[in-house]
Amino acid sequence: MKALEPFPPIKGVELRGQNVENNYEAAKTFLENNPDTRKPIGTLSKEEWEALTLYQTFAFKKMID
């Protein structure tokens, strides 16, 4: 899956959602709580996670109907 972005960003790579405040707060918190985790980790911005969750909910509902 190539949709994941490296966090913290690799030198010279800009995060797609960096202009929105707290967009990568979950990834930052994860790294703070798990200091032994190999960096960078792959993540999505908060906006992308919300869109994906909404899509999955819709797709699941459609499969059931």
Phi and psi in degrees as a GROMACS rama.xvg file:
@    title "Ramachandran Plot"
@    xaxis  label "Phi"
@    yaxis  label "Psi"
@TYPE xy
-100.839  10.8955  LYS-2
-81.922  -18.2869  ALA-3
-76.3466  140.809  LEU-4
-104.058  146.714  GLU-5
-75.532  130.665  PRO-6
-131.428  128.553  PHE-7
-62.4891  154.355  PRO-8
-61.9287  145.002  PRO-9
-72.2335  147.439  ILE-10
-51.7925  125.948  LYS-11
89.3609  -3.52851  GLY-12
-109.249  126.32  VAL-13
-95.542  140.613  GLU-14
-75.5563  139.646  LEU-15
-63.0883  -35.8782  ARG-16
-104.556  23.5741  GLY-17
-67.8301  -18.6352  GLN-18
-81.5656  -5.38679  ASN-19
-104.816  126.59  VAL-20
-61.2702  136.975  GLU-21
63.4634  21.1019  ASN-22
-68.0456  -24.5411  ASN-23
-119.086  25.2733  TYR-24
-61.8837  -39.0789  GLU-25
-64.0237  -41.9797  ALA-26
-66.5668  -41.553  ALA-27
-62.4226  -45.3969  LYS-28
-63.2547  -41.8755  THR-29
-58.295  -47.1011  PHE-30
-65.9886  -35.9619  LEU-31
-66.1104  -37.3507  GLU-32
-83.6623  -12.6233  ASN-33
-131.687  71.6492  ASN-34
-63.5663  -19.5915  PRO-35
-85.8974  -1.77408  ASP-36
-68.9362  135.546  THR-37
-69.1725  131.889  ARG-38
-105.749  151.642  LYS-39
-79.2662  161.057  PRO-40
-103.387  158.181  ILE-41
-91.3853  131.761  GLY-42
-149.839  175.09  THR-43
-119.691  160.225  LEU-44
-71.3997  164.173  SER-45
-57.6793  -41.4556  LYS-46
-62.4926  -41.1431  GLU-47
-67.4725  -39.5145  GLU-48
-61.3075  -43.0352  TRP-49
-63.7821  -42.3342  GLU-50
-64.9148  -41.9802  ALA-51
-63.9083  -42.9199  LEU-52
-62.4408  -43.6496  THR-53
-61.6944  -44.2287  LEU-54
-62.6014  -45.8059  TYR-55
-62.2633  -39.1954  GLN-56
-62.3686  -44.9679  THR-57
-63.9514  -45.8934  PHE-58
-63.2137  -41.5251  ALA-59
-64.4005  -44.4001  PHE-60
-61.1633  -42.2187  LYS-61
-64.8478  -37.5816  LYS-62
-65.2342  -36.1057  MET-63
-72.2524  -40.2595  ILE-64
